Structures are given as C-alpha cells and as structure tokens.
C-alpha cells in the first residue's frame, strides 16, 4: 500500500502478485468502492503470475478529495501517470461501473497502453432512470449519515436474491460506512456530478482498438443490460455476456462466475 502524488493529488494504490510478472492487470473501482472491493477477484490473477495494480480514484475513500467536479480525462491522466510511475508500459484493464467507464475512456485516449479491457455493469450514456438514481444518492449524501446512505442506496445496486440472502452482511456494511471519514460522502457527491457530466461517450467507442469483454448482471436495474448491449455493439472487437440472477454489483454477487469469465478472456489475449 502506498501513495502516489500527481499534480497535487494523492492517489492511494496497492500492488499485488509478481512485481516482475510478464503481464499486468489493473482493477478500476466502482464509484462507492475502494481497492479492497476487488478481494474476491485478485487472487486468481496473483496465482496466475500477474502483477496486479489497484488504486482509488481521487474523490474515493483513501485518495485525495479536491473540490470538483472532476473529468474522466483527469481520472485517465492520473491513472496513466500512476502506471508510468510503476514502470508499466502495457496492461489489461478491468473496471466495474464507474471504473468500467474510466477504462473505456482510457482505451480511447491511450490505446498504446491497453492490451484488453473488461467492462462490468457499465454504461456509455444516460437515461432518466439512471440519472434519477444518481441524483437520489446525492441527496442521501446531503443528510450526512453513512448508514442511512448505504441502506437507501443498496436496493438500487444489489439484486433482490442477494439482498435476501445477505441481510446481516449488508447491515454490517451499512454500519461500516457510518464510520467512514466525513469527507467520504462529500467525495461521493463530486464523483456523481463527474459521472453525470462525463459518461456520455457512445460515439467514441468505435475508436477502441483492443479486445473487450462486456459483462452485465441480468437483474441490474441501475445500469441494465440494454446499456451493455450498446457498448458491445459499438466496440469493434468485443464479447458480451450476461450473468443470471445478478444485480449491479457482480464483483460481490457472482465473483466465481466473474472470475472464470475475466481470467479466461484475459489469458486468451496475453
């Protein structure tokens, strides 16, 4: 675990696996997540000999939270600078939700650095339902209670079966969010504004040159499969799969299925 400072912004990052590994994979967080959110998916890549990089975007839990809104271009520039700082010339990108959207933008901006992208439960444009959910989360942030925020947000991201089977775990997560630093919710509001102002990029996707895996939970009501289909239709060299009985947070809800899909796709293109 370390801090990389770039243009006055401190980015928290972690390195796992073989630092001299032939292949590198970087995981890009969902908006409410942190590096620890990938705990179910990083072990297989460590086992396979990959160098694994994780970091919190600015505005997220362990990185700086300067005033915003930010831009996707800034997130990509900061990620590129971090990767170059670590001596990485080319890598595989895996991103979920907000992180998947940054991964797509990164592949447009820096194609020479990207071997593959894997995009999980992401979008390249908005509709009124998605915009309404995000504005609702922002209003919850204004209340300033992390537990209330989590409980109000959870039904929009987790599938109904997952919520029914994991009530105790979700209650514990809600209590954990209540204990986060006060600036966590402030950072969330900035990131929501950034998302709403920057995510529309469907027309840019035809410029993505690398192989792409597009994954979506079939029961995702926040960013439903229609959005993943749009992404798959516009990225020339893409594969698209859906995961049954899975909501928006596939990295928690169906990690084993996702592990198989990601590792198989990435190994195929190493």
C-alpha positions as CSV (number, residue, x, y, z in Angstrom):
1,X,0.0,0.0,0.0
2,X,1.4,3.4,-1.0
3,X,0.6,6.9,-2.0
4,X,1.5,8.4,-5.4
5,X,1.2,12.2,-5.7
6,X,0.5,13.7,-9.1
7,X,-0.3,17.4,-9.7
8,X,-1.1,17.9,-6.0
9,X,-3.4,14.9,-5.8
10,X,-2.6,11.9,-3.6
11,X,-3.7,8.6,-5.1
12,X,-3.8,5.5,-2.8
13,X,-2.7,2.4,-4.6
14,X,-1.8,-1.2,-3.9
15,X,0.4,-3.7,-5.8
16,X,-0.2,-7.5,-5.5
17,X,1.3,-10.5,-7.2
18,X,4.7,-10.7,-9.0
19,X,6.3,-7.3,-9.4
20,X,8.2,-8.7,-12.3
21,X,5.3,-10.5,-13.8
22,X,5.1,-10.6,-17.6
23,X,1.5,-9.4,-17.6
24,X,-0.1,-6.7,-15.6
25,X,-3.8,-6.2,-14.8
26,X,-5.2,-3.1,-13.2
27,X,-8.6,-3.0,-11.5
28,X,-10.7,0.2,-11.6
29,X,-13.2,0.8,-8.8
30,X,-16.9,1.4,-8.9
31,X,-17.9,4.8,-7.6
32,X,-18.6,3.8,-4.0
33,X,-15.8,1.3,-3.8
34,X,-12.2,1.1,-2.7
35,X,-9.2,-1.2,-3.6
36,X,-10.5,-3.8,-1.0
37,X,-13.6,-4.2,-3.1
38,X,-11.7,-6.5,-5.5
39,X,-10.7,-9.0,-2.9
40,X,-12.7,-11.8,-4.5
41,X,-11.2,-11.4,-7.9
42,X,-7.5,-10.5,-7.4
43,X,-6.3,-13.9,-6.0
44,X,-6.8,-15.8,-9.3
45,X,-4.5,-13.3,-11.1
46,X,-1.9,-13.4,-8.4
47,X,-2.0,-17.2,-8.7
48,X,-1.5,-16.9,-12.5
49,X,1.6,-14.8,-12.0
50,X,0.2,-11.4,-12.9
51,X,1.3,-8.1,-11.5
52,X,-1.9,-6.6,-10.0
53,X,-2.5,-2.9,-9.6
54,X,-5.4,-1.3,-7.7
55,X,-6.0,2.4,-6.8
56,X,-8.7,4.7,-5.5
57,X,-9.7,7.5,-7.9
58,X,-9.5,10.9,-6.4
59,X,-12.7,11.5,-4.5
60,X,-12.8,7.9,-3.3
61,X,-12.2,6.6,0.2
62,X,-8.4,6.6,0.5
63,X,-7.3,9.2,-2.1
64,X,-7.4,13.0,-2.0
65,X,-10.8,14.7,-2.4
66,X,-10.1,18.1,-4.0
67,X,-13.1,20.2,-5.0
68,X,-14.8,19.1,-8.2
69,X,-16.5,18.1,-10.3
70,X,-13.6,16.2,-12.0
71,X,-13.5,14.9,-15.5
72,X,-13.0,11.4,-16.9
73,X,-10.0,12.8,-18.7
74,X,-8.4,13.7,-15.3
75,X,-9.0,10.2,-13.9
76,X,-7.4,8.7,-17.0
77,X,-4.5,11.1,-16.9
78,X,-3.9,10.3,-13.2
79,X,-4.1,6.5,-13.9
80,X,-1.7,6.8,-16.8
81,X,0.7,8.7,-14.7
82,X,0.5,6.1,-11.9
83,X,1.1,3.2,-14.3
84,X,4.1,5.0,-15.8
85,X,5.4,5.8,-12.3
86,X,5.3,2.0,-11.7
87,X,7.1,1.3,-14.9
88,X,4.1,-0.3,-16.7
89,X,4.0,0.2,-20.5
90,X,1.1,-2.1,-21.4
91,X,-1.6,-3.7,-19.3
92,X,-5.1,-5.3,-19.1
93,X,-7.8,-3.1,-17.5
94,X,-10.8,-4.4,-15.6
95,X,-13.4,-1.9,-14.4
96,X,-16.8,-2.2,-12.8
97,X,-19.4,0.5,-13.2
98,X,-17.7,3.9,-12.8
99,X,-14.3,2.1,-13.2
100,X,-15.5,0.4,-16.4
101,X,-16.5,3.8,-17.8
102,X,-13.0,5.1,-17.0
103,X,-11.5,2.0,-18.6
104,X,-13.3,2.7,-21.9
105,X,-12.2,6.3,-21.9
106,X,-8.6,5.2,-21.1
107,X,-8.7,2.8,-24.0
108,X,-9.8,5.7,-26.3
109,X,-7.2,8.1,-25.0
110,X,-4.2,5.8,-24.6
111,X,-4.7,2.8,-26.9
112,X,-0.9,2.0,-27.0
113,X,-1.1,1.1,-23.2
114,X,-4.0,-1.2,-23.3
115,X,-4.0,-5.0,-24.1
116,X,-7.6,-5.6,-23.2
117,X,-10.5,-4.0,-21.3
118,X,-13.1,-5.9,-19.3
119,X,-16.2,-3.7,-18.6
120,X,-18.6,-4.8,-15.8
121,X,-22.0,-3.3,-15.3
122,X,-21.1,0.0,-17.0
123,X,-22.7,2.5,-19.4
124,X,-21.7,4.9,-22.2
125,X,-24.8,7.1,-22.0
126,X,-27.7,8.0,-19.6
127,X,-31.4,7.6,-19.4
128,X,-33.8,9.3,-17.0
129,X,-34.0,6.3,-14.6
130,X,-30.2,6.1,-14.1
131,X,-29.9,9.8,-13.7
132,X,-32.7,9.7,-11.1
133,X,-30.9,7.0,-9.1
134,X,-27.7,9.0,-9.0
135,X,-29.4,12.3,-8.0
136,X,-31.1,10.3,-5.3
137,X,-27.8,9.1,-3.9
138,X,-26.5,12.7,-4.0
139,X,-29.5,13.7,-1.9
140,X,-28.7,10.9,0.6
141,X,-25.2,12.2,0.9
142,X,-26.5,15.6,2.0
143,X,-28.1,14.0,5.1
144,X,-24.6,13.1,6.2
145,X,-25.4,9.7,7.7
146,X,-23.3,6.9,6.2
147,X,-25.6,4.1,7.4
148,X,-28.7,5.8,6.1
149,X,-26.9,6.5,2.8
150,X,-25.9,2.8,2.4
151,X,-29.4,1.5,3.3
152,X,-31.0,3.9,0.9
153,X,-28.7,3.2,-1.9
154,X,-28.4,-0.6,-1.6
155,X,-31.7,-1.6,-3.3
156,X,-30.7,0.1,-6.5
157,X,-27.4,-1.8,-6.8
158,X,-27.9,-5.3,-5.3
159,X,-30.1,-8.0,-6.8
160,X,-33.2,-9.0,-4.7
161,X,-32.0,-12.6,-4.1
162,X,-28.5,-11.3,-3.0
163,X,-30.1,-8.9,-0.5
164,X,-32.5,-11.5,0.9
165,X,-29.6,-14.0,1.5
166,X,-27.1,-11.4,2.9
167,X,-29.2,-9.2,5.2
168,X,-26.7,-9.5,8.1
169,X,-23.7,-8.8,5.9
170,X,-25.3,-5.8,4.3
171,X,-26.3,-4.4,7.8
172,X,-22.7,-4.7,8.8
173,X,-21.6,-2.9,5.7
174,X,-24.0,-0.1,6.4
175,X,-22.6,0.3,9.9
176,X,-19.1,0.3,8.4
177,X,-20.0,3.2,6.0
178,X,-21.3,5.1,9.0
179,X,-17.8,5.0,10.4
180,X,-16.1,6.3,7.3
181,X,-14.4,9.7,7.4
182,X,-16.8,12.7,7.0
183,X,-15.3,13.6,3.6
184,X,-16.3,10.2,2.1
185,X,-19.9,11.4,1.3
186,X,-18.5,14.7,0.1
187,X,-16.3,12.9,-2.3
188,X,-19.2,10.7,-3.4
189,X,-21.2,13.8,-4.4
190,X,-18.3,15.1,-6.5
191,X,-18.0,11.7,-8.3
192,X,-21.7,11.6,-9.0
193,X,-21.5,15.0,-10.6
194,X,-18.5,13.9,-12.6
195,X,-20.3,10.8,-13.8
196,X,-23.4,12.7,-14.9
197,X,-21.4,15.3,-16.8
198,X,-18.9,12.9,-18.5
199,X,-20.3,9.5,-19.1
200,X,-21.9,10.1,-22.5
201,X,-19.4,8.7,-24.9
202,X,-21.1,6.0,-27.1
203,X,-19.9,7.7,-30.3
204,X,-16.3,7.4,-29.1
205,X,-16.4,3.6,-28.5
206,X,-15.7,2.7,-32.2
207,X,-12.2,4.1,-31.5
208,X,-11.4,1.3,-29.0
209,X,-8.9,-1.0,-30.7
210,X,-8.2,-3.6,-28.1
211,X,-10.3,-6.7,-27.4
212,X,-13.1,-6.0,-25.0
213,X,-15.2,-8.2,-22.7
214,X,-18.6,-6.7,-21.7
215,X,-20.3,-8.2,-18.7
216,X,-23.7,-7.3,-17.1
217,X,-25.8,-8.8,-14.4
218,X,-29.2,-9.7,-15.8
219,X,-31.0,-8.2,-12.9
220,X,-29.1,-4.9,-12.9
221,X,-31.8,-2.2,-12.5
222,X,-29.3,0.7,-12.2
223,X,-27.3,0.0,-15.4
224,X,-29.4,-2.7,-17.1
225,X,-28.3,-5.0,-19.9
226,X,-29.5,-2.6,-22.7
227,X,-26.5,-0.3,-21.8
228,X,-24.0,-3.2,-22.1
229,X,-25.5,-4.2,-25.4
230,X,-25.0,-0.6,-26.7
231,X,-21.3,-0.8,-25.6
232,X,-20.8,-4.2,-27.2
233,X,-22.4,-3.0,-30.4
234,X,-20.1,-0.1,-30.7
235,X,-16.7,-1.6,-29.7
236,X,-15.5,-3.5,-32.8
237,X,-13.6,-6.4,-31.1
238,X,-16.0,-7.2,-28.2
239,X,-17.6,-10.2,-26.5
240,X,-20.7,-9.8,-24.4
241,X,-22.0,-12.0,-21.6
242,X,-24.8,-11.6,-19.0
243,X,-24.7,-13.2,-15.6
244,X,-28.1,-14.7,-14.5
245,X,-29.6,-13.8,-11.1
246,X,-27.2,-11.0,-10.6
247,X,-27.7,-7.3,-9.9
248,X,-25.4,-4.4,-10.4
249,X,-22.6,-5.5,-8.1
250,X,-21.4,-8.6,-9.9
251,X,-18.0,-8.4,-8.2
252,X,-19.7,-9.2,-4.9
253,X,-22.8,-11.1,-6.1
254,X,-21.3,-13.6,-8.6
255,X,-17.5,-13.5,-8.0
256,X,-16.8,-17.1,-9.1
257,X,-18.6,-16.7,-12.4
258,X,-16.9,-13.4,-13.0
259,X,-13.5,-14.9,-12.1
260,X,-13.9,-17.5,-14.8
261,X,-15.0,-15.0,-17.4
262,X,-12.3,-12.5,-16.7
263,X,-9.4,-14.9,-16.3
264,X,-10.4,-16.9,-19.4
265,X,-10.7,-13.7,-21.5
266,X,-7.5,-12.1,-20.3
267,X,-5.4,-15.3,-20.6
268,X,-6.7,-15.7,-24.2
269,X,-5.2,-12.3,-25.0
270,X,-1.9,-12.5,-23.2
